[in-house]
């Protein structure tokens, strides 16, 4: 059995991790083997050596993509809530999956920066505004939204459960 990767991309505090964890619960309830490669957890445990400049961000995405392929080719559904700000990096991960014959689904959690800033789950927007942080994706560092994601989730316009259900249904087709 071949797994698949669902890459949830979007700005910080867009709702990527919340949606991924909700989808993981539904999949586990169905008996589907699933792993969540959360960007914050990966940075803490797998890539703490990397910073937030462009080269380090690209390397972070490359490493996460590699792990996703390993898991997916062993029958795991891999949910990856990671900002991955550069389209080229996400495209490389998609291509690597295609080379391995593994499904790659890109989900754009399309929450506007103003809504993300009002949520400010990690305090990043406040730190950027006060000058304590530079390079915040979508504010003073680039974010390239997906041109053709398999799913666009307007997480700011619908309840969390509706966003979770939309991703879950994508996997059911």
C-alpha positions in Angstrom: 0.0 0.0 0.0 1.4 3.4 -1.0 0.6 6.4 1.2 0.3 10.0 0.2 1.4 13.4 1.3 -0.9 16.3 2.0 1.1 19.6 2.2 -0.8 22.3 4.0 0.9 25.6 3.2 0.0 29.1 4.3 1.1 32.0 6.5 2.0 31.7 10.2 -1.2 31.3 12.3 -3.3 30.5 9.2 -4.6 27.3 10.8 -2.4 24.7 9.1 -1.6 22.7 12.2 -5.1 22.8 13.6 -6.5 21.5 10.4 -3.8 18.8 10.0 -4.4 17.5 13.6 -8.2 17.4 13.0 -7.7 15.5 9.7 -5.3 13.1 11.4 -7.9 12.3 14.1 -10.5 11.5 11.4 -8.1 9.3 9.4 -7.0 7.5 12.6 -10.6 6.8 13.4 -11.0 5.2 9.9 -7.9 3.1 10.6 -5.7 5.0 8.2 -2.0 5.1 9.2 -1.1 8.8 9.5 1.7 11.0 10.6 1.8 14.8 11.0 5.1 16.5 10.2 4.3 19.8 11.9 6.7 22.6 10.9 7.2 23.8 14.5 7.9 20.3 15.8 10.3 19.5 12.9 12.2 22.8 13.6 12.5 21.9 17.3 13.6 18.3 16.8 14.9 17.6 13.3 16.2 20.9 11.9 17.2 23.1 14.9 20.4 23.8 13.0 18.6 25.9 10.4 17.7 29.6 10.5 15.1 31.5 8.7 17.0 32.9 5.7 16.0 31.8 2.2 18.6 29.0 1.9 17.8 27.6 5.4 14.1 27.7 4.7 14.6 25.9 1.4 16.7 23.3 3.1 14.1 22.8 5.8 11.4 22.2 3.2 13.8 19.8 1.3 14.4 17.7 4.5 10.7 17.6 5.4 9.8 16.6 1.9 12.4 13.8 2.0 10.9 12.4 5.3 7.4 12.7 3.8 8.4 10.6 0.8 9.9 7.9 3.1 6.8 7.7 5.2 4.4 7.8 2.2 6.1 5.1 0.3 5.6 2.9 3.3 1.9 3.3 3.3 1.5 6.3 5.6 -0.7 9.3 4.9 1.5 12.2 5.7 0.1 15.6 6.7 2.6 18.4 6.5 1.5 21.7 7.9 4.5 23.8 7.0 4.7 27.3 5.7 7.1 26.5 2.8 7.1 30.0 1.5 8.7 29.4 -1.9 6.7 27.8 -4.7 9.8 26.3 -6.3 10.6 24.3 -3.1 7.0 22.9 -2.9 7.3 22.1 -6.7 10.5 20.1 -6.0 8.8 18.1 -3.3 5.8 17.5 -5.6 8.3 16.3 -8.3 10.1 14.0 -5.9 6.8 12.4 -5.0 5.9 12.0 -8.6 9.2 10.3 -9.3 8.4 7.8 -6.5 4.8 7.3 -7.7 3.4 8.9 -4.6 0.4 11.2 -4.5 1.1 14.7 -3.4 -1.8 17.0 -2.6 -1.1 20.7 -2.0 -3.6 22.5 0.3 -3.5 26.2 0.5 -4.8 27.5 3.8 -5.6 30.9 2.4 -6.0 33.0 5.6 -5.1 36.7 5.0 -2.2 38.2 6.9 -4.5 40.5 8.8 -6.5 37.6 10.2 -3.3 35.7 11.0 -1.9 38.7 12.8 -5.1 39.0 14.9 -4.8 35.3 15.9 -1.0 35.6 16.5 -0.9 32.1 18.1 2.9 32.3 18.7 3.3 36.0 19.2 5.3 36.4 16.0 3.3 39.3 14.5 3.6 41.2 17.8 7.3 40.6 17.9 7.7 41.7 14.2 5.6 44.9 14.9 7.7 45.8 17.9 10.9 45.3 15.9 12.1 42.2 17.9 11.6 39.9 14.8 12.5 40.3 11.2 11.8 38.0 8.3 8.2 37.1 9.2 6.7 35.3 6.3 4.0 37.3 4.6 5.0 40.5 6.4 8.7 41.3 5.7 9.7 38.0 4.1 8.1 36.6 0.9 5.3 34.1 0.7 4.4 32.7 -2.7 0.9 31.3 -2.6 0.3 28.1 -4.7 -0.8 28.8 -8.2 -2.9 25.5 -8.5 -3.3 23.8 -5.2 -5.5 20.7 -5.1 -7.6 22.5 -2.5 -7.9 26.1 -1.3 -9.2 26.4 2.3 -10.6 29.8 3.3 -10.0 29.0 7.0 -10.9 32.6 8.0 -14.4 32.3 6.5 -15.6 29.0 7.8 -15.5 27.0 11.1 -12.5 24.9 11.8 -14.5 21.7 11.4 -15.5 22.8 7.9 -11.9 23.2 7.0 -11.0 19.9 8.5 -13.8 18.2 6.6 -12.8 19.8 3.3 -9.3 18.3 3.6 -10.6 15.0 4.8 -13.0 14.8 1.8 -10.2 15.6 -0.6 -8.5 12.4 0.7 -11.7 10.5 0.3 -11.9 11.1 -3.5 
